[in-house]
């Protein structure tokens, strides 16, 4: 598990049997020397396992499933920048939100706008069915970064975020451009809630819960 609070930035590149991560910028004393063999690290929101420790980073094995569902293959090909975060310890503060490191799917940057005290970042899901997990003030992980939804379309397929300057500068967000693909993970709590409610009510719609269905079955007023 992770929190979505990025602790370092690195460069990802192809390696024999997987990928290699090279540290470029770290924060809070988290450096390659602190890594342990077999530990989990979130790489742009993707949970990877340290298969080999290196002086300037680590090597990780990556399955075909992970390469096909995330941006890692494309970024490794061009030696792109990635966000890095160590796994959450039970004694740590949960400053972001619970992030599993299991990317739901890809999204796309629709618009970026510089504002007086923030950056306006507009995104959309490639698979619109995931929009049902998005609502105003919900949490979403974008390339492993815990962010708060400032607003969204009625379906949730398209949503926007107000990014403060610190987050913009300390993560890979500053490198995004309209059309860039990003890894997206919806809030775990929303997905678990939907699953439990559907199991309790067998007649729940196969496409997912909606406001009308919840009201009809007494879950909301």
Residue frames as qw, qx, qy, qz and C-alpha x, y, z in Angstrom:
[[0.000, 0.887, 0.461, 0.000, 0.00, 0.00, 0.00],
 [0.407, 0.144, 0.019, 0.902, 1.04, 3.59, -0.67],
 [0.033, -0.660, -0.454, 0.597, -0.22, 7.09, 0.12],
 [0.434, 0.760, 0.369, 0.313, 0.29, 8.87, -3.20],
 [0.182, -0.959, 0.149, 0.157, 2.85, 11.24, -1.69],
 [0.799, 0.509, -0.170, 0.272, 5.85, 11.20, -4.02],
 [0.642, -0.704, 0.145, 0.269, 9.25, 10.94, -2.30],
 [0.379, -0.456, 0.533, 0.604, 11.57, 10.99, -5.31],
 [0.679, 0.651, -0.043, -0.337, 11.76, 11.35, -9.07],
 [0.561, -0.340, 0.677, 0.334, 13.72, 9.03, -11.30],
 [0.451, 0.499, -0.484, -0.560, 14.35, 7.93, -14.86],
 [0.825, 0.031, 0.539, -0.166, 13.00, 4.61, -16.15],
 [0.351, 0.583, -0.604, -0.414, 14.72, 2.60, -18.88],
 [0.939, 0.109, -0.242, -0.220, 14.58, -0.86, -20.38],
 [0.233, -0.582, 0.769, -0.128, 16.59, -3.60, -18.69],
 [0.366, 0.132, -0.903, -0.184, 17.02, -7.32, -19.20],
 [0.318, -0.337, -0.882, 0.088, 13.77, -8.93, -18.03],
 [0.213, -0.769, -0.541, 0.265, 12.25, -5.69, -16.79],
 [0.168, 0.901, 0.059, 0.396, 13.08, -2.06, -16.13],
 [0.589, -0.095, -0.329, 0.732, 15.82, -0.10, -14.40],
 [0.165, -0.939, -0.266, -0.139, 15.08, 2.96, -12.25],
 [0.564, 0.159, -0.212, 0.782, 17.77, 5.60, -11.78],
 [0.276, -0.771, -0.405, 0.407, 17.34, 8.13, -8.94],
 [0.362, 0.558, 0.155, 0.730, 17.45, 11.75, -10.04],
 [0.127, -0.458, 0.219, -0.852, 15.94, 13.70, -7.17],
 [0.508, -0.367, -0.770, 0.117, 14.87, 12.55, -3.71],
 [0.268, -0.625, 0.106, -0.726, 13.23, 14.13, -0.67],
 [0.740, -0.525, 0.145, -0.396, 13.22, 13.35, 3.03],
 [0.300, -0.577, 0.758, -0.053, 16.38, 11.25, 3.00],
 [0.868, 0.163, 0.450, -0.128, 14.88, 8.41, 0.93],
 [0.229, 0.709, -0.575, -0.338, 17.69, 7.28, -1.36],
 [0.793, 0.259, -0.516, -0.195, 18.73, 4.06, -3.19],
 [0.237, 0.334, -0.815, 0.411, 20.84, 2.95, -0.21],
 [0.458, -0.111, 0.536, -0.700, 17.63, 2.64, 1.84],
 [0.785, 0.154, -0.308, -0.515, 16.11, 0.07, -0.51],
 [0.507, -0.286, 0.801, -0.141, 15.84, -3.57, 0.46],
 [0.181, 0.120, -0.868, -0.447, 15.68, -6.53, -1.90],
 [0.146, -0.371, -0.915, -0.061, 12.06, -7.62, -2.36],
 [0.046, 0.497, 0.469, -0.728, 10.44, -4.42, -1.09],
 [0.327, 0.695, 0.603, 0.216, 7.67, -2.65, -2.97],
 [0.156, -0.366, 0.064, 0.915, 8.09, 0.71, -4.67],
 [0.442, 0.744, 0.467, -0.181, 5.41, 2.68, -6.51],
 [0.330, -0.183, 0.454, 0.808, 6.70, 3.76, -9.92],
 [0.256, -0.032, -0.347, -0.902, 4.29, 6.26, -11.48],
 [0.677, -0.098, 0.206, -0.700, 1.61, 4.60, -9.38],
 [0.871, 0.153, -0.431, -0.180, 2.59, 1.04, -10.37],
 [0.687, -0.589, 0.408, -0.122, 3.62, -1.29, -7.54],
 [0.738, 0.482, -0.466, 0.075, 6.93, -2.92, -8.50],
 [0.860, -0.494, 0.071, 0.102, 9.25, -5.20, -6.52],
 [0.005, 0.839, -0.537, -0.084, 12.96, -4.47, -6.08],
 [0.990, 0.133, -0.038, 0.027, 14.65, -7.40, -7.84],
 [0.763, 0.102, -0.110, 0.629, 18.16, -5.95, -7.71],
 [0.260, -0.905, -0.083, 0.326, 19.68, -3.07, -5.79],
 [0.640, 0.508, 0.073, 0.572, 21.88, -0.70, -7.77],
 [0.440, -0.199, -0.237, 0.843, 24.15, 2.12, -6.65],
 [0.082, 0.050, -0.084, -0.992, 21.89, 4.72, -8.28],
 [0.638, -0.008, -0.097, -0.764, 18.51, 2.97, -8.08],
 [0.562, -0.082, 0.798, -0.201, 17.09, -0.49, -8.61],
 [0.281, 0.114, -0.760, -0.575, 15.95, -3.03, -11.19],
 [0.577, 0.114, 0.566, -0.578, 12.44, -4.49, -11.24],
 [0.143, 0.146, 0.911, 0.359, 10.75, -7.26, -13.19],
 [0.423, 0.286, 0.115, -0.852, 7.59, -6.17, -15.03],
 [0.488, 0.245, 0.838, 0.003, 4.89, -8.52, -16.30],
 [0.108, 0.249, 0.636, 0.723, 3.18, -8.27, -19.68],
 [0.175, -0.744, -0.644, -0.029, -0.07, -7.39, -17.86],
 [0.310, -0.736, -0.153, 0.582, 1.57, -4.38, -16.22],
 [0.264, -0.221, 0.433, 0.833, 3.26, -3.21, -19.41],
 [0.037, 0.398, 0.735, 0.547, -0.01, -3.47, -21.32],
 [0.235, -0.780, -0.581, 0.002, -2.12, -1.61, -18.76],
 [0.352, -0.812, -0.084, 0.458, 0.23, 1.26, -17.84],
 [0.375, 0.917, -0.137, -0.014, 2.55, 3.85, -19.36],
 [0.610, -0.619, 0.436, 0.232, 5.74, 2.13, -18.15],
 [0.771, 0.198, 0.463, 0.390, 6.63, 0.51, -21.50],
 [0.386, 0.830, 0.196, 0.351, 6.38, 3.79, -23.41],
 [0.252, -0.946, 0.196, -0.062, 8.27, 5.74, -20.74],
 [0.750, -0.408, 0.440, 0.280, 11.03, 3.13, -20.49],
 [0.723, 0.459, 0.352, 0.377, 11.49, 3.26, -24.26],
 [0.291, 0.812, 0.037, 0.504, 12.26, 6.96, -24.18],
 [0.522, -0.061, -0.483, 0.700, 13.89, 7.04, -20.71],
 [0.216, -0.696, -0.253, -0.636, 11.14, 9.15, -19.24],
 [0.065, -0.328, 0.563, -0.756, 10.72, 10.66, -15.79],
 [0.587, -0.402, -0.672, -0.206, 8.67, 8.79, -13.16],
 [0.425, -0.641, 0.262, -0.583, 7.41, 9.39, -9.63],
 [0.577, 0.081, -0.781, 0.224, 8.74, 7.12, -6.87],
 [0.520, -0.551, 0.228, -0.612, 7.27, 6.28, -3.46],
 [0.141, 0.197, -0.940, 0.240, 8.21, 3.64, -0.85],
 [0.471, -0.418, -0.745, -0.219, 5.54, 1.36, 0.60],
 [0.412, -0.659, 0.063, -0.626, 3.45, 2.67, 3.49],
 [0.330, 0.049, -0.831, 0.444, 4.44, 1.60, 7.01],
 [0.382, -0.639, -0.663, -0.079, 1.72, 1.18, 9.62],
 [0.414, -0.590, -0.303, 0.623, 3.34, 3.90, 11.74],
 [0.257, 0.101, 0.294, 0.915, 3.41, 6.43, 8.88],
 [0.277, 0.474, 0.301, -0.780, 1.07, 9.39, 8.56],
 [0.421, 0.456, 0.730, 0.286, -1.53, 8.95, 5.84],
 [0.045, -0.488, 0.012, 0.872, -1.08, 12.33, 4.22],
 [0.260, 0.125, -0.575, -0.766, -2.62, 11.38, 0.88],
 [0.825, -0.030, 0.129, -0.549, -5.08, 8.49, 0.50],
 [0.699, -0.197, 0.686, 0.040, -4.80, 4.69, 0.35],
 [0.558, 0.621, -0.395, -0.384, -3.25, 3.75, -3.00],
 [0.939, -0.105, 0.326, -0.031, -2.76, 0.08, -3.93],
 [0.158, -0.576, 0.654, 0.464, -0.33, 0.57, -6.79],
 [0.415, 0.247, 0.848, 0.219, -2.64, -1.47, -9.04],
 [0.133, 0.256, -0.228, -0.930, -3.46, 0.87, -11.91],
 [0.572, 0.435, 0.585, -0.376, -7.08, 0.68, -13.12],
 [0.635, 0.568, 0.436, 0.289, -6.36, 2.07, -16.54],
 [0.415, 0.033, 0.162, 0.895, -4.95, 4.84, -18.64],
 [0.112, 0.864, 0.382, -0.307, -6.18, 8.40, -18.86],
 [0.521, 0.420, 0.250, 0.700, -5.32, 11.35, -21.02],
 [0.181, -0.455, -0.193, 0.851, -4.46, 14.96, -20.30],
 [0.299, 0.735, 0.574, 0.204, -7.14, 17.15, -21.89],
 [0.138, 0.871, 0.044, 0.470, -6.02, 20.61, -20.79],
 [0.618, -0.321, -0.309, 0.648, -3.48, 22.42, -18.61],
 [0.060, 0.848, 0.170, 0.498, -3.87, 26.01, -17.47],
 [0.440, 0.004, -0.434, 0.786, -1.64, 28.15, -15.26],
 [0.283, -0.830, -0.386, -0.287, -3.63, 30.10, -12.67],
 [0.090, -0.850, 0.258, -0.451, -2.68, 32.63, -10.01],
 [0.425, -0.575, 0.615, -0.333, -2.10, 30.14, -7.18],
 [0.721, -0.053, 0.687, -0.075, -2.36, 26.75, -8.86],
 [0.122, 0.230, -0.756, -0.600, -2.34, 24.73, -12.06],
 [0.754, 0.208, 0.257, -0.568, -5.66, 23.59, -13.55],
 [0.021, -0.279, 0.919, 0.279, -5.23, 20.03, -14.82],
 [0.764, 0.191, 0.126, -0.603, -8.06, 18.41, -16.80],
 [0.098, -0.274, 0.946, 0.144, -8.04, 14.64, -17.41],
 [0.802, 0.090, -0.080, -0.586, -10.25, 11.92, -18.85],
 [0.662, -0.187, 0.725, -0.043, -10.45, 8.14, -18.50],
 [0.194, 0.265, -0.766, -0.553, -9.76, 6.09, -21.63],
 [0.258, -0.314, -0.907, -0.110, -12.35, 3.62, -20.30],
 [0.266, -0.430, -0.025, -0.862, -15.37, 5.79, -19.40],
 [0.717, -0.435, -0.514, -0.178, -16.88, 3.13, -17.10],
 [0.576, -0.159, -0.481, 0.642, -14.35, 4.10, -14.41],
 [0.036, -0.428, -0.018, -0.903, -15.93, 7.54, -14.26],
 [0.626, -0.576, -0.405, -0.335, -18.49, 6.19, -11.77],
 [0.727, -0.360, -0.358, 0.462, -15.75, 6.21, -9.09],
 [0.329, 0.125, -0.044, 0.935, -15.11, 9.94, -9.56],
 [0.160, -0.854, -0.476, -0.136, -16.98, 12.71, -7.77],
 [0.074, 0.824, -0.158, 0.538, -16.21, 16.19, -6.50],
 [0.349, -0.718, 0.486, -0.357, -13.62, 16.14, -3.66],
 [0.995, -0.073, 0.066, 0.001, -12.89, 12.44, -4.25],
 [0.359, -0.669, 0.577, 0.301, -9.31, 11.16, -4.29],
 [0.886, 0.463, 0.034, -0.005, -7.62, 9.84, -7.41],
 [0.597, -0.498, 0.426, 0.462, -4.04, 8.72, -8.09],
 [0.608, 0.791, -0.034, -0.058, -2.53, 10.25, -11.23],
 [0.627, 0.537, -0.466, 0.318, 0.85, 8.69, -12.07],
 [0.659, -0.170, -0.594, 0.430, 1.00, 7.69, -8.42],
 [0.080, 0.166, -0.270, 0.945, 0.24, 11.18, -7.07],
 [0.085, -0.570, -0.773, 0.265, -2.63, 11.54, -4.60],
 [0.011, -0.102, -0.166, -0.981, -4.83, 14.35, -5.93],
 [0.225, 0.447, 0.672, -0.546, -8.27, 15.74, -5.08],
 [0.203, 0.480, 0.676, 0.521, -10.96, 16.07, -7.72],
 [0.019, 0.216, 0.176, -0.960, -12.05, 19.71, -7.94],
 [0.606, 0.384, 0.159, -0.678, -14.91, 18.94, -10.31],
 [0.285, -0.060, 0.904, 0.312, -16.06, 16.46, -12.93],
 [0.405, -0.034, -0.525, -0.748, -18.52, 15.79, -15.73],
 [0.756, -0.206, 0.124, -0.608, -21.83, 14.13, -14.83],
 [0.957, 0.092, -0.266, -0.068, -20.47, 10.69, -15.75],
 [0.631, -0.686, 0.329, 0.154, -17.10, 11.31, -14.07],
 [0.864, 0.322, 0.184, 0.341, -15.31, 10.32, -17.27],
 [0.401, 0.585, -0.074, 0.701, -13.78, 13.80, -17.43],
 [0.543, -0.773, -0.272, 0.182, -12.50, 15.53, -14.30],
 [0.354, 0.731, -0.195, 0.550, -10.23, 18.35, -13.25],
 [0.738, -0.437, -0.297, 0.419, -7.79, 19.04, -10.45],
 [0.002, 0.961, -0.155, 0.227, -6.25, 22.15, -8.84],
 [0.873, -0.014, -0.223, 0.433, -2.55, 21.40, -8.36],
 [0.331, -0.925, 0.058, 0.176, -0.56, 23.51, -5.89],
 [0.366, 0.831, -0.418, 0.029, 2.92, 24.77, -6.96],
 [0.391, -0.551, 0.730, -0.105, 4.79, 22.43, -4.56],
 [0.788, 0.130, 0.598, -0.073, 3.19, 19.31, -6.04],
 [0.653, 0.754, 0.017, -0.070, 3.68, 20.64, -9.56],
 [0.179, 0.832, -0.521, 0.062, 7.41, 21.19, -8.99],
 [0.376, -0.483, 0.773, -0.167, 8.22, 18.06, -6.96],
 [0.730, 0.173, 0.656, -0.082, 6.54, 15.51, -9.26],
 [0.358, 0.035, 0.676, 0.643, 6.42, 14.74, -12.97],
 [0.274, 0.756, 0.561, -0.199, 3.23, 16.79, -13.46],
 [0.018, 0.791, -0.164, -0.590, 5.24, 19.69, -14.87],
 [0.162, -0.282, 0.773, 0.545, 6.25, 17.50, -17.83],
 [0.404, 0.467, 0.784, -0.064, 2.64, 16.76, -18.85],
 [0.120, 0.203, -0.350, -0.907, 1.17, 18.16, -22.05],
 [0.715, 0.270, 0.193, -0.616, -2.32, 17.88, -23.59],
 [0.811, 0.368, -0.380, -0.250, -2.61, 14.40, -25.07],
 [0.129, 0.460, -0.835, 0.271, -0.12, 12.80, -22.66],
 [0.771, -0.258, -0.546, -0.204, -1.15, 9.39, -21.30],
 [0.184, -0.513, 0.597, -0.588, -1.21, 8.93, -17.51],
 [0.379, -0.139, -0.908, 0.114, -1.76, 6.03, -15.10],
 [0.444, -0.400, 0.064, -0.799, -5.01, 6.35, -13.13],
 [0.327, -0.168, -0.904, 0.219, -6.15, 4.51, -10.01],
 [0.430, -0.594, -0.277, -0.621, -9.60, 5.17, -8.58],
 [0.341, -0.495, 0.526, -0.601, -10.24, 5.39, -4.85],
 [0.244, 0.054, -0.965, 0.079, -10.13, 1.92, -3.27],
 [0.220, 0.212, 0.688, -0.659, -12.97, 2.75, -0.91],
 [0.559, 0.347, -0.079, -0.749, -15.32, 3.54, -3.80],
 [0.528, 0.252, -0.745, -0.319, -14.56, 0.23, -5.53],
 [0.143, -0.023, -0.933, 0.330, -14.96, -1.85, -2.37],
 [0.357, 0.249, 0.449, -0.780, -18.22, -0.09, -1.49],
 [0.611, 0.305, -0.336, -0.649, -19.66, -0.81, -4.92],
 [0.429, 0.174, -0.883, -0.077, -18.63, -4.47, -4.67],
 [0.004, 0.103, 0.844, -0.526, -20.18, -4.94, -1.24],
 [0.459, 0.301, 0.242, -0.800, -23.43, -3.19, -2.14],
 [0.585, 0.289, -0.544, -0.527, -23.76, -5.23, -5.32],
 [0.312, 0.068, -0.941, 0.112, -23.25, -8.48, -3.37],
 [0.160, 0.196, 0.691, -0.677, -25.92, -7.47, -0.82],
 [0.562, 0.509, 0.233, -0.609, -28.43, -6.59, -3.52],
 [0.561, 0.029, 0.747, 0.355, -28.34, -9.27, -6.27],
 [0.439, 0.733, 0.507, 0.112, -30.56, -7.17, -8.51],
 [0.180, -0.767, 0.155, 0.597, -27.95, -4.37, -8.70],
 [0.654, 0.735, -0.045, -0.177, -27.32, -3.24, -12.29],
 [0.909, 0.031, 0.140, 0.392, -24.43, -5.01, -14.00],
 [0.461, 0.680, 0.006, 0.571, -23.03, -1.72, -15.31],
 [0.346, 0.085, -0.446, 0.821, -22.56, -0.39, -11.79],
 [0.147, -0.655, -0.633, 0.387, -24.46, 1.53, -9.15],
 [0.127, 0.430, 0.197, 0.872, -26.03, 4.87, -9.84],
 [0.138, -0.082, 0.403, -0.901, -27.90, 7.48, -7.78],
 [0.662, -0.097, -0.229, -0.707, -31.34, 6.29, -8.92],
 [0.744, -0.052, -0.666, -0.024, -30.66, 2.65, -7.97],
 [0.301, 0.052, -0.656, 0.691, -29.31, 3.67, -4.54],
 [0.345, -0.090, 0.204, -0.912, -32.43, 5.75, -3.83],
 [0.738, -0.070, -0.415, -0.528, -34.81, 2.99, -4.94],
 [0.771, -0.089, -0.616, 0.137, -33.17, 0.50, -2.58],
 [0.568, -0.795, -0.206, -0.063, -33.07, 2.77, 0.43],
 [0.739, -0.082, -0.133, 0.655, -29.36, 3.61, 0.48],
 [0.175, 0.008, -0.032, 0.984, -29.92, 7.34, -0.05],
 [0.223, 0.552, 0.530, -0.604, -32.80, 9.74, 0.52]]
